[in-house]
């Protein structure tokens, strides 16, 4: 089957959405709008930092279980309108259906985001897209909860086809079975792949939902900047310890200001000829090494096929666990000496093993076909 060719997303750079902003574009505010006082106090403190472009607050909160705080609803939109009037901050909130979109437009909300629980549902995304036709408003699309890039792409395409040009993606990490220090596994390869598919698409990172706790937010934010993401969406609450939702991952406005001031913002290109010359020289070495790796892998798989033929002729099974465990122990020890991460060695060797098994199965299947 031929690979799917992504459509072209006709987008306006995030820095040009409003009055023009330099990287990083910052979206901040509480996980949830809880009360008028909480919303306004947080907004005033964030406005005072001079670093926030959009004030965020959840109005409708999709919760896993009932009888938990699910948002204040339309009343919260009135508070956001007051935020804009009193602080000058533009506002953004999450929408999950057409009714949400219509209510936000009625109350002058400046931008919308589609949440991780909505993104994987084409019916819900299309309903939102239909409600946005002919509307000039920025929309950001979070990645789905599970690591499926096609669902993310599909949601972006649906919103783009509605005529939305001020469009961006939000990377908030993925739910995954492996235990990690994070609430949601970053899986940085997914936003990198999305950028490869759509080079002009801006991607904003949500360190709050990736980290899940305050102590890790700055690390994730810096990593996002080092990967040249366009901005950050960080949850900030005037009284984080008493927040009604996601208290552990919200920062006080002053702590957010300190985090942002501590970020190192690197440029994708130094613009210096000497830098570019050295970079190209190093890249050419990388290219040569990559060529050698592919050639070595090809030679390895050729030997694996020969082993498959030998096993076939001697009526021996393909998979031999003891041999595989021996290989893994050896390579993990070598990887440790070479300062390579255990996770990387595991992923690499498992991929090689999978391809070797496939090649040997091919040898066995060819014999069956020849009978």
Secondary structure, DSSP 8 states (H G I E B T S, - for coil): -------------GGGSSS---SSEEEEE-SB---HHHHHHHHHHHHHHT--SEEE-BSS---SSSSS----THHHHHHHHHHHHHH--EEEEEE-SHHHHHHHHHTT--EEEE-HHHHT-HHHHHHHHHHHTT---EEEEE--SSS-HHHHHHHHHHHHHTT--SEEEEE--B--SS--SSSSB--THHHHHHHHH-TT-EEEE-HHHHH-SHHHHHHHHHHHHHTT-SEEEEEB-TTGGG-SS-GGG-B-HHHHHHHHHH-----S----HHHHHHHHHHHHHHHHHHHHHHHHHHHHHHHHHHHHHHHHHTT--S--HHHHHHHHHHHHHHHHHTT--HHHHHHHHHHHHHHHHHHHHHHHHHHHHH-
